[in-house]
């Protein structure tokens, strides 16, 4: 297996998303931003519809959170951390961290910066549970002019930002933890993340082994970095930057076998280690049935490692498959497999050794193509026509020193 020393340099890894918004009833009674289908509008709430009268069992959150690293390909899509439309909103029973079950955790490679955009709203009535606009009109006492199903919403976040890590890694060469807040009219979204250097992937599998066929447990299994990795925060804040693998506050029946993890692939800085921390208790008796940690050292050349955390009449078998990420060799855009056709070149090193040819004869030439096109238009123009043309282009690759071609 190729050495892990050639992995791409930096990685942005999301750990937690914290939502906070003002749900004051008095504020909600003012003209609000509302949702009609998938479009947002502003309207005056029907008279006599106090906000407190229409709140359901829990507020409903919808919108999107996206992140993207640097890419030369403009068609490269961003990563969806959270993406729920109005008709697919999720219940938010209290202010605080979004449930790990609702978030797609990302590990984004980047060169110098990461782009983040978020647009989140919280509905505060229960019209989402109504099947027709007639139900809505009856609910609001036959409000005149109501021809659509409207829903009051709070704008939690509508913001975007570019986080530049140049100064960050200058001060903290091994990376660490941090957070960023995106604001909205009625609240904000706070993202907790770790920025890492020289990262490898650990595909993790956890198997629950027990003597009984079913066990009611409560607790959690987390992962964090060892070998004195400096998160750069106080001990009380470290948990915000650990990876949550399994968590249940309510009693949950677990059968022997593979556990469904919230994250099955973890990003680990190659010069440090991966620690699995488990704490499970019996929901019936309240007794702790398993508590312990296991540390995996990152191998030099990858491979599969096996560990175990033992408890009372049960244990967790840990299996880690160390892999380089698919973009590990993409140290420059011209060397990787994800560059676009616009910047693609036919590399001599990729040709068959059984058919050696002169590289210059077959090298893809952007300059030649532009020259031919330019010459064609010059030749077909009338003699008296004055042509003033300036063409500026670049392959955009580090291998070409980002040179521009002028004609």
Secondary structure, 3 states (H helix, E strand, C coil): CCCHHHCCCEEEEEEEEEEEECCCHHHHCCCEEEEECCEEEEECCCCCCCHHHCCCCCEEEEEEEEEEECCCCCCCCCEEEEEECHHHCEEECCCEECCHHHCCCCEEEECCEEEEEEEEEEECCCHHHCCCHHHHHHHCCCCCCCCCCCEEEEEEEEEEEEEECHHHHHHCCCEEEEEEEEECCCEEEEEEEEEEECEEEEEEEEEEEECCCEEEEEEEEEEEEECCCCCCCCHHHHHHHCEEEEEEEEEEEEECEECCCCCCEEEEECCCEEEEEEEEEECCCCCEEEEEEEEEECCCCCEEEEEEEECCCEEEEEEEEEECCCCCCCCCCCCCCCCCCCCCCCCHHHCCCCCCCCHHHHCCCHHHHHHHHHHHHHHHCCCCCCCCCCCEECCCCHHHCCCCEEC
